[in-house]
Amino acid sequence: MHFSYVAEVQRDSGSRIVQAVCSPIRNPLPRVMRFATATMSYGVASPVGALVARSVKVPKPPFRWSGLRGPWFDNNLAGLEDGPNGLKLWWSTGVVEDGDHLNPRLKEVATLTVDPRGR
């Protein structure tokens, strides 16, 4: 995995299913590949995949995924905390300032609170 994101299963009933992915140490993608990955994650891959699946007669899945946040291409650390408003998720990346590699700091990349009752 070369990036981090949050996605959710879209279905009519049952439990809420959320997938949070964090790529802590990754090989950097070239800029063109980051652009292609981001573009694909925003709705291009799903229709293409559905077309390919129909062409070989794969049955439709009982649910579909939708992106909630991301993708982020930083080397990230992620955290998860169960709180009164739901699950708090956060992603941070390391930052070196003024060439001081012995004292890096964490910079917030994104936060998201997932309410178990819905968005």
Backbone atoms as SQL, in Angstrom:
CREATE TABLE atoms (id INTEGER PRIMARY KEY, chain TEXT, resi INTEGER, resn TEXT, atom TEXT, x REAL, y REAL, z REAL);
INSERT INTO atoms VALUES
  (1, 'A', 1, 'MET', 'N', 0.859, -1.170, 0.000),
  (2, 'A', 1, 'MET', 'CA', 0.000, 0.000, 0.000),
  (3, 'A', 1, 'MET', 'C', 0.900, 1.225, 0.000),
  (4, 'A', 2, 'HIS', 'N', 0.583, 2.198, -0.830),
  (5, 'A', 2, 'HIS', 'CA', 1.400, 3.397, -0.942),
  (6, 'A', 2, 'HIS', 'C', 0.677, 4.653, -0.484),
  (7, 'A', 3, 'PHE', 'N', -0.462, 4.485, 0.176),
  (8, 'A', 3, 'PHE', 'CA', -1.190, 5.653, 0.642),
  (9, 'A', 3, 'PHE', 'C', -2.128, 5.258, 1.767),
  (10, 'A', 4, 'SER', 'N', -2.779, 6.248, 2.363),
  (11, 'A', 4, 'SER', 'CA', -3.719, 6.032, 3.454),
  (12, 'A', 4, 'SER', 'C', -5.078, 6.592, 3.048),
  (13, 'A', 5, 'TYR', 'N', -6.150, 6.007, 3.601),
  (14, 'A', 5, 'TYR', 'CA', -7.501, 6.464, 3.265),
  (15, 'A', 5, 'TYR', 'C', -8.508, 5.887, 4.250),
  (16, 'A', 6, 'VAL', 'N', -9.758, 6.347, 4.141),
  (17, 'A', 6, 'VAL', 'CA', -10.879, 5.791, 4.903),
  (18, 'A', 6, 'VAL', 'C', -12.006, 5.535, 3.910),
  (19, 'A', 7, 'ALA', 'N', -12.579, 4.330, 3.963),
  (20, 'A', 7, 'ALA', 'CA', -13.690, 3.953, 3.091),
  (21, 'A', 7, 'ALA', 'C', -14.774, 3.286, 3.934),
  (22, 'A', 8, 'GLU', 'N', -15.976, 3.227, 3.382),
  (23, 'A', 8, 'GLU', 'CA', -17.109, 2.655, 4.098),
  (24, 'A', 8, 'GLU', 'C', -17.938, 1.794, 3.159),
  (25, 'A', 9, 'VAL', 'N', -18.475, 0.698, 3.708),
  (26, 'A', 9, 'VAL', 'CA', -19.391, -0.152, 2.953),
  (27, 'A', 9, 'VAL', 'C', -20.752, 0.530, 2.929),
  (28, 'A', 10, 'GLN', 'N', -21.336, 0.631, 1.749),
  (29, 'A', 10, 'GLN', 'CA', -22.674, 1.189, 1.592),
  (30, 'A', 10, 'GLN', 'C', -23.645, 0.032, 1.405),
  (31, 'A', 11, 'ARG', 'N', -24.549, -0.134, 2.370),
  (32, 'A', 11, 'ARG', 'CA', -25.576, -1.164, 2.251),
  (33, 'A', 11, 'ARG', 'C', -26.801, -0.729, 3.038),
  (34, 'A', 12, 'ASP', 'N', -27.904, -1.425, 2.817),
  (35, 'A', 12, 'ASP', 'CA', -29.186, -0.987, 3.358),
  (36, 'A', 12, 'ASP', 'C', -29.400, -1.291, 4.835),
  (37, 'A', 13, 'SER', 'N', -28.821, -2.377, 5.334),
  (38, 'A', 13, 'SER', 'CA', -29.088, -2.731, 6.724),
  (39, 'A', 13, 'SER', 'C', -27.840, -3.330, 7.365),
  (40, 'A', 14, 'GLY', 'N', -27.923, -3.524, 8.678),
  (41, 'A', 14, 'GLY', 'CA', -26.826, -4.172, 9.393),
  (42, 'A', 14, 'GLY', 'C', -25.859, -3.184, 9.994),
  (43, 'A', 15, 'SER', 'N', -24.724, -3.688, 10.415),
  (44, 'A', 15, 'SER', 'CA', -23.699, -2.890, 11.081),
  (45, 'A', 15, 'SER', 'C', -22.995, -1.960, 10.107),
  (46, 'A', 16, 'ARG', 'N', -22.470, -0.902, 10.652),
  (47, 'A', 16, 'ARG', 'CA', -21.668, 0.024, 9.866),
  (48, 'A', 16, 'ARG', 'C', -20.260, -0.550, 9.736),
  (49, 'A', 17, 'ILE', 'N', -19.730, -0.584, 8.530),
  (50, 'A', 17, 'ILE', 'CA', -18.390, -1.114, 8.280),
  (51, 'A', 17, 'ILE', 'C', -17.540, -0.001, 7.683),
  (52, 'A', 18, 'VAL', 'N', -16.463, 0.350, 8.397),
  (53, 'A', 18, 'VAL', 'CA', -15.537, 1.393, 7.964),
  (54, 'A', 18, 'VAL', 'C', -14.142, 0.782, 7.908),
  (55, 'A', 19, 'GLN', 'N', -13.419, 1.060, 6.826),
  (56, 'A', 19, 'GLN', 'CA', -12.051, 0.583, 6.669),
  (57, 'A', 19, 'GLN', 'C', -11.123, 1.788, 6.710),
  (58, 'A', 20, 'ALA', 'N', -10.218, 1.805, 7.696),
  (59, 'A', 20, 'ALA', 'CA', -9.215, 2.860, 7.810),
  (60, 'A', 20, 'ALA', 'C', -7.855, 2.236, 7.505),
  (61, 'A', 21, 'VAL', 'N', -7.144, 2.814, 6.541),
  (62, 'A', 21, 'VAL', 'CA', -5.861, 2.274, 6.095),
  (63, 'A', 21, 'VAL', 'C', -4.780, 3.321, 6.328),
  (64, 'A', 22, 'CYS', 'N', -3.642, 2.863, 6.827),
  (65, 'A', 22, 'CYS', 'CA', -2.504, 3.755, 7.030),
  (66, 'A', 22, 'CYS', 'C', -1.257, 3.078, 6.494),
  (67, 'A', 23, 'SER', 'N', -0.542, 3.762, 5.633),
  (68, 'A', 23, 'SER', 'CA', 0.714, 3.264, 5.096),
  (69, 'A', 23, 'SER', 'C', 1.842, 3.968, 5.842),
  (70, 'A', 24, 'PRO', 'N', 2.385, 3.333, 6.903),
  (71, 'A', 24, 'PRO', 'CA', 3.332, 4.045, 7.754),
  (72, 'A', 24, 'PRO', 'C', 4.677, 4.333, 7.100),
  (73, 'A', 25, 'ILE', 'N', 5.220, 3.365, 6.414),
  (74, 'A', 25, 'ILE', 'CA', 6.496, 3.571, 5.733),
  (75, 'A', 25, 'ILE', 'C', 6.309, 3.020, 4.331),
  (76, 'A', 26, 'ARG', 'N', 6.388, 3.853, 3.363),
  (77, 'A', 26, 'ARG', 'CA', 6.071, 3.443, 2.001),
  (78, 'A', 26, 'ARG', 'C', 7.140, 3.920, 1.051),
  (79, 'A', 27, 'ASN', 'N', 7.190, 3.274, -0.082),
  (80, 'A', 27, 'ASN', 'CA', 8.064, 3.744, -1.150),
  (81, 'A', 27, 'ASN', 'C', 7.348, 4.899, -1.835),
  (82, 'A', 28, 'PRO', 'N', 8.010, 6.031, -2.004),
  (83, 'A', 28, 'PRO', 'CA', 7.328, 7.167, -2.620),
  (84, 'A', 28, 'PRO', 'C', 6.956, 6.877, -4.065),
  (85, 'A', 29, 'LEU', 'N', 5.741, 7.263, -4.407),
  (86, 'A', 29, 'LEU', 'CA', 5.280, 7.132, -5.783),
  (87, 'A', 29, 'LEU', 'C', 5.674, 8.384, -6.561),
  (88, 'A', 30, 'PRO', 'N', 6.005, 8.236, -7.839),
  (89, 'A', 30, 'PRO', 'CA', 6.223, 9.422, -8.668),
  (90, 'A', 30, 'PRO', 'C', 4.934, 10.250, -8.737),
  (91, 'A', 31, 'ARG', 'N', 5.086, 11.533, -8.991),
  (92, 'A', 31, 'ARG', 'CA', 3.939, 12.445, -9.014),
  (93, 'A', 31, 'ARG', 'C', 2.832, 11.960, -9.952),
  (94, 'A', 32, 'VAL', 'N', 3.175, 11.457, -11.124),
  (95, 'A', 32, 'VAL', 'CA', 2.160, 11.009, -12.069),
  (96, 'A', 32, 'VAL', 'C', 1.383, 9.808, -11.504),
  (97, 'A', 33, 'MET', 'N', 2.065, 8.930, -10.759),
  (98, 'A', 33, 'MET', 'CA', 1.384, 7.783, -10.160),
  (99, 'A', 33, 'MET', 'C', 0.482, 8.216, -9.005),
  (100, 'A', 34, 'ARG', 'N', 0.908, 9.223, -8.227),
  (101, 'A', 34, 'ARG', 'CA', 0.045, 9.742, -7.153),
  (102, 'A', 34, 'ARG', 'C', -1.223, 10.330, -7.767),
  (103, 'A', 35, 'PHE', 'N', -1.074, 11.082, -8.856),
  (104, 'A', 35, 'PHE', 'CA', -2.233, 11.658, -9.541),
  (105, 'A', 35, 'PHE', 'C', -3.157, 10.559, -10.053),
  (106, 'A', 36, 'ALA', 'N', -2.590, 9.538, -10.681),
  (107, 'A', 36, 'ALA', 'CA', -3.401, 8.434, -11.219),
  (108, 'A', 36, 'ALA', 'C', -4.119, 7.688, -10.096),
  (109, 'A', 37, 'THR', 'N', -3.430, 7.440, -8.991),
  (110, 'A', 37, 'THR', 'CA', -4.047, 6.740, -7.862),
  (111, 'A', 37, 'THR', 'C', -5.180, 7.558, -7.265),
  (112, 'A', 38, 'ALA', 'N', -4.961, 8.847, -7.073),
  (113, 'A', 38, 'ALA', 'CA', -6.015, 9.712, -6.534),
  (114, 'A', 38, 'ALA', 'C', -7.205, 9.776, -7.480),
  (115, 'A', 39, 'THR', 'N', -6.951, 9.903, -8.767),
  (116, 'A', 39, 'THR', 'CA', -8.034, 9.956, -9.752),
  (117, 'A', 39, 'THR', 'C', -8.835, 8.661, -9.742),
  (118, 'A', 40, 'MET', 'N', -8.133, 7.534, -9.709),
  (119, 'A', 40, 'MET', 'CA', -8.808, 6.240, -9.696),
  (120, 'A', 40, 'MET', 'C', -9.645, 6.063, -8.432),
  (121, 'A', 41, 'SER', 'N', -9.163, 6.578, -7.302),
  (122, 'A', 41, 'SER', 'CA', -9.886, 6.392, -6.046),
  (123, 'A', 41, 'SER', 'C', -11.151, 7.237, -5.975),
  (124, 'A', 42, 'TYR', 'N', -11.279, 8.237, -6.834),
  (125, 'A', 42, 'TYR', 'CA', -12.452, 9.097, -6.823),
  (126, 'A', 42, 'TYR', 'C', -13.467, 8.719, -7.884),
  (127, 'A', 43, 'GLY', 'N', -13.683, 7.440, -8.101),
  (128, 'A', 43, 'GLY', 'CA', -14.806, 7.022, -8.917),
  (129, 'A', 43, 'GLY', 'C', -14.500, 6.501, -10.297),
  (130, 'A', 44, 'VAL', 'N', -13.250, 6.493, -10.715),
  (131, 'A', 44, 'VAL', 'CA', -12.933, 5.980, -12.048),
  (132, 'A', 44, 'VAL', 'C', -12.796, 4.463, -12.014),
  (133, 'A', 45, 'ALA', 'N', -12.158, 3.942, -10.980),
  (134, 'A', 45, 'ALA', 'CA', -11.884, 2.499, -10.913),
  (135, 'A', 45, 'ALA', 'C', -13.163, 1.685, -10.769),
  (136, 'A', 46, 'SER', 'N', -14.125, 2.181, -10.024),
  (137, 'A', 46, 'SER', 'CA', -15.350, 1.418, -9.777),
  (138, 'A', 46, 'SER', 'C', -16.139, 1.114, -11.054),
  (139, 'A', 47, 'PRO', 'N', -16.426, 2.102, -11.905),
  (140, 'A', 47, 'PRO', 'CA', -17.148, 1.788, -13.144),
  (141, 'A', 47, 'PRO', 'C', -16.352, 0.867, -14.081),
  (142, 'A', 48, 'VAL', 'N', -15.040, 1.063, -14.147),
  (143, 'A', 48, 'VAL', 'CA', -14.207, 0.211, -15.000),
  (144, 'A', 48, 'VAL', 'C', -14.233, -1.219, -14.474),
  (145, 'A', 49, 'GLY', 'N', -14.079, -1.375, -13.149),
  (146, 'A', 49, 'GLY', 'CA', -14.127, -2.699, -12.537),
  (147, 'A', 49, 'GLY', 'C', -15.473, -3.368, -12.756),
  (148, 'A', 50, 'ALA', 'N', -16.569, -2.603, -12.635),
  (149, 'A', 50, 'ALA', 'CA', -17.904, -3.153, -12.856),
  (150, 'A', 50, 'ALA', 'C', -18.074, -3.622, -14.300),
  (151, 'A', 51, 'LEU', 'N', -17.567, -2.857, -15.239),
  (152, 'A', 51, 'LEU', 'CA', -17.649, -3.232, -16.653),
  (153, 'A', 51, 'LEU', 'C', -16.880, -4.529, -16.921),
  (154, 'A', 52, 'VAL', 'N', -15.679, -4.624, -16.373),
  (155, 'A', 52, 'VAL', 'CA', -14.874, -5.839, -16.546),
  (156, 'A', 52, 'VAL', 'C', -15.579, -7.032, -15.896),
  (157, 'A', 53, 'ALA', 'N', -16.121, -6.846, -14.680),
  (158, 'A', 53, 'ALA', 'CA', -16.814, -7.936, -13.984),
  (159, 'A', 53, 'ALA', 'C', -18.026, -8.409, -14.778),
  (160, 'A', 54, 'ARG', 'N', -18.805, -7.464, -15.322),
  (161, 'A', 54, 'ARG', 'CA', -19.981, -7.854, -16.135),
  (162, 'A', 54, 'ARG', 'C', -19.562, -8.629, -17.367),
  (163, 'A', 55, 'SER', 'N', -18.442, -8.238, -17.962),
  (164, 'A', 55, 'SER', 'CA', -18.013, -8.895, -19.197),
  (165, 'A', 55, 'SER', 'C', -17.634, -10.360, -18.965),
  (166, 'A', 56, 'VAL', 'N', -17.242, -10.721, -17.728),
  (167, 'A', 56, 'VAL', 'CA', -16.920, -12.125, -17.439),
  (168, 'A', 56, 'VAL', 'C', -17.972, -12.764, -16.526),
  (169, 'A', 57, 'LYS', 'N', -19.123, -12.098, -16.399),
  (170, 'A', 57, 'LYS', 'CA', -20.298, -12.608, -15.687),
  (171, 'A', 57, 'LYS', 'C', -20.076, -12.866, -14.187),
  (172, 'A', 58, 'VAL', 'N', -19.326, -11.981, -13.540),
  (173, 'A', 58, 'VAL', 'CA', -19.162, -12.041, -12.088),
  (174, 'A', 58, 'VAL', 'C', -20.422, -11.445, -11.455),
  (175, 'A', 59, 'PRO', 'N', -21.038, -12.131, -10.472),
  (176, 'A', 59, 'PRO', 'CA', -22.250, -11.570, -9.859),
  (177, 'A', 59, 'PRO', 'C', -21.961, -10.266, -9.113),
  (178, 'A', 60, 'LYS', 'N', -22.973, -9.395, -9.060),
  (179, 'A', 60, 'LYS', 'CA', -22.825, -8.125, -8.338),
  (180, 'A', 60, 'LYS', 'C', -22.628, -8.406, -6.853),
  (181, 'A', 61, 'PRO', 'N', -21.746, -7.645, -6.196),
  (182, 'A', 61, 'PRO', 'CA', -21.571, -7.829, -4.747),
  (183, 'A', 61, 'PRO', 'C', -22.795, -7.303, -3.999),
  (184, 'A', 62, 'PRO', 'N', -23.024, -7.775, -2.774),
  (185, 'A', 62, 'PRO', 'CA', -24.198, -7.328, -2.015),
  (186, 'A', 62, 'PRO', 'C', -24.044, -5.921, -1.439),
  (187, 'A', 63, 'PHE', 'N', -22.907, -5.293, -1.646),
  (188, 'A', 63, 'PHE', 'CA', -22.657, -3.944, -1.137),
  (189, 'A', 63, 'PHE', 'C', -21.615, -3.271, -2.014),
  (190, 'A', 64, 'ARG', 'N', -21.414, -1.970, -1.784),
  (191, 'A', 64, 'ARG', 'CA', -20.362, -1.245, -2.502),
  (192, 'A', 64, 'ARG', 'C', -19.603, -0.381, -1.503),
  (193, 'A', 65, 'TRP', 'N', -18.381, -0.035, -1.866),
  (194, 'A', 65, 'TRP', 'CA', -17.535, 0.806, -1.030),
  (195, 'A', 65, 'TRP', 'C', -17.616, 2.242, -1.504),
  (196, 'A', 66, 'SER', 'N', -17.512, 3.174, -0.574),
  (197, 'A', 66, 'SER', 'CA', -17.379, 4.586, -0.953),
  (198, 'A', 66, 'SER', 'C', -16.274, 5.202, -0.100),
  (199, 'A', 67, 'GLY', 'N', -15.541, 6.111, -0.685),
  (200, 'A', 67, 'GLY', 'CA', -14.458, 6.782, 0.027),
  (201, 'A', 67, 'GLY', 'C', -14.995, 7.849, 0.956),
  (202, 'A', 68, 'LEU', 'N', -14.524, 7.870, 2.195),
  (203, 'A', 68, 'LEU', 'CA', -14.904, 8.918, 3.139),
  (204, 'A', 68, 'LEU', 'C', -13.864, 10.032, 3.173),
  (205, 'A', 69, 'ARG', 'N', -12.571, 9.665, 3.206),
  (206, 'A', 69, 'ARG', 'CA', -11.490, 10.649, 3.247),
  (207, 'A', 69, 'ARG', 'C', -10.253, 10.061, 2.588),
  (208, 'A', 70, 'GLY', 'N', -9.388, 10.951, 2.099),
  (209, 'A', 70, 'GLY', 'CA', -8.140, 10.512, 1.492),
  (210, 'A', 70, 'GLY', 'C', -8.291, 10.396, -0.011),
  (211, 'A', 71, 'PRO', 'N', -7.282, 9.951, -0.676),
  (212, 'A', 71, 'PRO', 'CA', -6.062, 9.344, -0.160),
  (213, 'A', 71, 'PRO', 'C', -5.019, 10.386, 0.234),
  (214, 'A', 72, 'TRP', 'N', -4.127, 9.966, 1.155),
  (215, 'A', 72, 'TRP', 'CA', -2.981, 10.764, 1.558),
  (216, 'A', 72, 'TRP', 'C', -1.729, 9.971, 1.218),
  (217, 'A', 73, 'PHE', 'N', -0.717, 10.642, 0.725),
  (218, 'A', 73, 'PHE', 'CA', 0.481, 9.972, 0.227),
  (219, 'A', 73, 'PHE', 'C', 1.699, 10.161, 1.125),
  (220, 'A', 74, 'ASP', 'N', 1.502, 10.683, 2.336),
  (221, 'A', 74, 'ASP', 'CA', 2.608, 10.879, 3.273),
  (222, 'A', 74, 'ASP', 'C', 2.983, 9.543, 3.922),
  (223, 'A', 75, 'ASN', 'N', 4.177, 9.461, 4.506),
  (224, 'A', 75, 'ASN', 'CA', 4.483, 8.388, 5.444),
  (225, 'A', 75, 'ASN', 'C', 3.753, 8.768, 6.724),
  (226, 'A', 76, 'ASN', 'N', 2.735, 8.023, 7.072),
  (227, 'A', 76, 'ASN', 'CA', 1.853, 8.403, 8.169),
  (228, 'A', 76, 'ASN', 'C', 1.917, 7.452, 9.345),
  (229, 'A', 77, 'LEU', 'N', 1.556, 7.987, 10.488),
  (230, 'A', 77, 'LEU', 'CA', 1.197, 7.206, 11.665),
  (231, 'A', 77, 'LEU', 'C', -0.275, 7.490, 11.901),
  (232, 'A', 78, 'ALA', 'N', -1.044, 6.478, 12.284),
  (233, 'A', 78, 'ALA', 'CA', -2.474, 6.677, 12.512),
  (234, 'A', 78, 'ALA', 'C', -2.817, 6.320, 13.945),
  (235, 'A', 79, 'GLY', 'N', -3.857, 6.947, 14.448),
  (236, 'A', 79, 'GLY', 'CA', -4.351, 6.651, 15.788),
  (237, 'A', 79, 'GLY', 'C', -5.846, 6.454, 15.754),
  (238, 'A', 80, 'LEU', 'N', -6.337, 5.745, 16.740),
  (239, 'A', 80, 'LEU', 'CA', -7.768, 5.446, 16.862),
  (240, 'A', 80, 'LEU', 'C', -8.138, 5.547, 18.336),
  (241, 'A', 81, 'GLU', 'N', -9.183, 6.298, 18.620),
  (242, 'A', 81, 'GLU', 'CA', -9.639, 6.456, 19.997),
  (243, 'A', 81, 'GLU', 'C', -11.158, 6.324, 20.031),
  (244, 'A', 82, 'ASP', 'N', -11.655, 5.491, 20.938),
  (245, 'A', 82, 'ASP', 'CA', -13.098, 5.330, 21.119),
  (246, 'A', 82, 'ASP', 'C', -13.567, 6.396, 22.089),
  (247, 'A', 83, 'GLY', 'N', -14.469, 7.260, 21.646),
  (248, 'A', 83, 'GLY', 'CA', -14.945, 8.352, 22.487),
  (249, 'A', 83, 'GLY', 'C', -16.451, 8.448, 22.500),
  (250, 'A', 84, 'PRO', 'N', -16.993, 9.405, 23.223),
  (251, 'A', 84, 'PRO', 'CA', -18.446, 9.539, 23.344),
  (252, 'A', 84, 'PRO', 'C', -19.152, 9.880, 22.029),
  (253, 'A', 85, 'ASN', 'N', -18.448, 10.485, 21.085),
  (254, 'A', 85, 'ASN', 'CA', -19.050, 10.847, 19.799),
  (255, 'A', 85, 'ASN', 'C', -18.778, 9.831, 18.700),
  (256, 'A', 86, 'GLY', 'N', -18.082, 8.749, 19.029),
  (257, 'A', 86, 'GLY', 'CA', -17.742, 7.739, 18.028),
  (258, 'A', 86, 'GLY', 'C', -16.248, 7.475, 18.029),
  (259, 'A', 87, 'LEU', 'N', -15.759, 6.930, 16.933),
  (260, 'A', 87, 'LEU', 'CA', -14.340, 6.621, 16.794),
  (261, 'A', 87, 'LEU', 'C', -13.613, 7.821, 16.212),
  (262, 'A', 88, 'LYS', 'N', -12.625, 8.307, 16.936),
  (263, 'A', 88, 'LYS', 'CA', -11.802, 9.404, 16.435),
  (264, 'A', 88, 'LYS', 'C', -10.572, 8.789, 15.786),
  (265, 'A', 89, 'LEU', 'N', -10.356, 9.102, 14.519),
  (266, 'A', 89, 'LEU', 'CA', -9.203, 8.632, 13.757),
  (267, 'A', 89, 'LEU', 'C', -8.345, 9.834, 13.412),
  (268, 'A', 90, 'TRP', 'N', -7.030, 9.655, 13.448),
  (269, 'A', 90, 'TRP', 'CA', -6.154, 10.730, 13.015),
  (270, 'A', 90, 'TRP', 'C', -4.907, 10.163, 12.359),
  (271, 'A', 91, 'TRP', 'N', -4.358, 10.951, 11.447),
  (272, 'A', 91, 'TRP', 'CA', -3.138, 10.611, 10.711),
  (273, 'A', 91, 'TRP', 'C', -2.158, 11.758, 10.885),
  (274, 'A', 92, 'SER', 'N', -0.911, 11.403, 11.170),
  (275, 'A', 92, 'SER', 'CA', 0.150, 12.397, 11.315),
  (276, 'A', 92, 'SER', 'C', 1.356, 11.940, 10.508),
  (277, 'A', 93, 'THR', 'N', 2.160, 12.907, 10.080),
  (278, 'A', 93, 'THR', 'CA', 3.397, 12.609, 9.358),
  (279, 'A', 93, 'THR', 'C', 4.562, 13.303, 10.061),
  (280, 'A', 94, 'GLY', 'N', 5.739, 12.763, 9.911),
  (281, 'A', 94, 'GLY', 'CA', 6.925, 13.365, 10.506),
  (282, 'A', 94, 'GLY', 'C', 7.442, 14.514, 9.662),
  (283, 'A', 95, 'VAL', 'N', 7.904, 15.562, 10.338),
  (284, 'A', 95, 'VAL', 'CA', 8.428, 16.738, 9.652),
  (285, 'A', 95, 'VAL', 'C', 9.779, 17.093, 10.275),
  (286, 'A', 96, 'VAL', 'N', 10.764, 17.328, 9.422),
  (287, 'A', 96, 'VAL', 'CA', 12.079, 17.788, 9.872),
  (288, 'A', 96, 'VAL', 'C', 12.183, 19.266, 9.502),
  (289, 'A', 97, 'GLU', 'N', 12.457, 20.089, 10.496),
  (290, 'A', 97, 'GLU', 'CA', 12.567, 21.532, 10.257),
  (291, 'A', 97, 'GLU', 'C', 14.011, 21.982, 10.413),
  (292, 'A', 98, 'ASP', 'N', 14.437, 22.842, 9.527),
  (293, 'A', 98, 'ASP', 'CA', 15.780, 23.440, 9.571),
  (294, 'A', 98, 'ASP', 'C', 16.888, 22.388, 9.623),
  (295, 'A', 99, 'GLY', 'N', 16.668, 21.235, 8.985),
  (296, 'A', 99, 'GLY', 'CA', 17.691, 20.197, 8.932),
  (297, 'A', 99, 'GLY', 'C', 17.948, 19.491, 10.252),
  (298, 'A', 100, 'ASP', 'N', 17.097, 19.691, 11.254),
  (299, 'A', 100, 'ASP', 'CA', 17.281, 19.083, 12.576),
  (300, 'A', 100, 'ASP', 'C', 16.662, 17.677, 12.587),
  (301, 'A', 101, 'HIS', 'N', 17.398, 16.698, 12.055),
  (302, 'A', 101, 'HIS', 'CA', 16.898, 15.329, 11.943),
  (303, 'A', 101, 'HIS', 'C', 16.791, 14.619, 13.286),
  (304, 'A', 102, 'LEU', 'N', 17.413, 15.145, 14.316),
  (305, 'A', 102, 'LEU', 'CA', 17.347, 14.514, 15.641),
  (306, 'A', 102, 'LEU', 'C', 16.079, 14.888, 16.403),
  (307, 'A', 103, 'ASN', 'N', 15.389, 15.923, 15.949),
  (308, 'A', 103, 'ASN', 'CA', 14.182, 16.382, 16.651),
  (309, 'A', 103, 'ASN', 'C', 13.022, 16.602, 15.679),
  (310, 'A', 104, 'PRO', 'N', 12.596, 15.556, 14.997),
  (311, 'A', 104, 'PRO', 'CA', 11.449, 15.738, 14.101),
  (312, 'A', 104, 'PRO', 'C', 10.178, 15.961, 14.919),
  (313, 'A', 105, 'ARG', 'N', 9.174, 16.527, 14.287),
  (314, 'A', 105, 'ARG', 'CA', 7.887, 16.717, 14.964),
  (315, 'A', 105, 'ARG', 'C', 6.798, 16.080, 14.130),
  (316, 'A', 106, 'LEU', 'N', 5.644, 15.841, 14.754),
  (317, 'A', 106, 'LEU', 'CA', 4.507, 15.303, 14.028),
  (318, 'A', 106, 'LEU', 'C', 3.626, 16.433, 13.540),
  (319, 'A', 107, 'LYS', 'N', 3.163, 16.317, 12.304),
  (320, 'A', 107, 'LYS', 'CA', 2.247, 17.287, 11.702),
  (321, 'A', 107, 'LYS', 'C', 0.966, 16.539, 11.353),
  (322, 'A', 108, 'GLU', 'N', -0.175, 17.119, 11.736),
  (323, 'A', 108, 'GLU', 'CA', -1.464, 16.494, 11.452),
  (324, 'A', 108, 'GLU', 'C', -1.738, 16.482, 9.950),
  (325, 'A', 109, 'VAL', 'N', -2.102, 15.322, 9.435),
  (326, 'A', 109, 'VAL', 'CA', -2.482, 15.175, 8.033),
  (327, 'A', 109, 'VAL', 'C', -4.006, 15.243, 7.906),
  (328, 'A', 110, 'ALA', 'N', -4.708, 14.530, 8.785),
  (329, 'A', 110, 'ALA', 'CA', -6.170, 14.503, 8.724),
  (330, 'A', 110, 'ALA', 'C', -6.738, 13.958, 10.022),
  (331, 'A', 111, 'THR', 'N', -7.969, 14.320, 10.329),
  (332, 'A', 111, 'THR', 'CA', -8.727, 13.735, 11.433),
  (333, 'A', 111, 'THR', 'C', -10.131, 13.438, 10.946),
  (334, 'A', 112, 'LEU', 'N', -10.763, 12.473, 11.577),
  (335, 'A', 112, 'LEU', 'CA', -12.129, 12.098, 11.222),
  (336, 'A', 112, 'LEU', 'C', -12.752, 11.431, 12.431),
  (337, 'A', 113, 'THR', 'N', -13.968, 11.816, 12.787),
  (338, 'A', 113, 'THR', 'CA', -14.725, 11.115, 13.824),
  (339, 'A', 113, 'THR', 'C', -15.834, 10.350, 13.118),
  (340, 'A', 114, 'VAL', 'N', -15.869, 9.046, 13.356),
  (341, 'A', 114, 'VAL', 'CA', -16.863, 8.171, 12.740),
  (342, 'A', 114, 'VAL', 'C', -17.964, 7.925, 13.752),
  (343, 'A', 115, 'ASP', 'N', -19.135, 8.467, 13.492),
  (344, 'A', 115, 'ASP', 'CA', -20.311, 8.280, 14.338),
  (345, 'A', 115, 'ASP', 'C', -20.884, 6.897, 14.014),
  (346, 'A', 116, 'PRO', 'N', -21.078, 6.037, 15.010),
  (347, 'A', 116, 'PRO', 'CA', -21.581, 4.692, 14.723),
  (348, 'A', 116, 'PRO', 'C', -22.996, 4.685, 14.152),
  (349, 'A', 117, 'ARG', 'N', -23.742, 5.770, 14.311),
  (350, 'A', 117, 'ARG', 'CA', -25.123, 5.828, 13.805),
  (351, 'A', 117, 'ARG', 'C', -25.190, 6.276, 12.343),
  (352, 'A', 118, 'GLY', 'N', -24.088, 6.699, 11.790),
  (353, 'A', 118, 'GLY', 'CA', -24.076, 7.227, 10.419),
  (354, 'A', 118, 'GLY', 'C', -23.154, 8.411, 10.351),
  (355, 'A', 119, 'ARG', 'N', -23.166, 9.137, 9.230),
  (356, 'A', 119, 'ARG', 'CA', -22.258, 10.274, 9.053),
  (357, 'A', 119, 'ARG', 'C', -22.705, 11.377, 9.894);
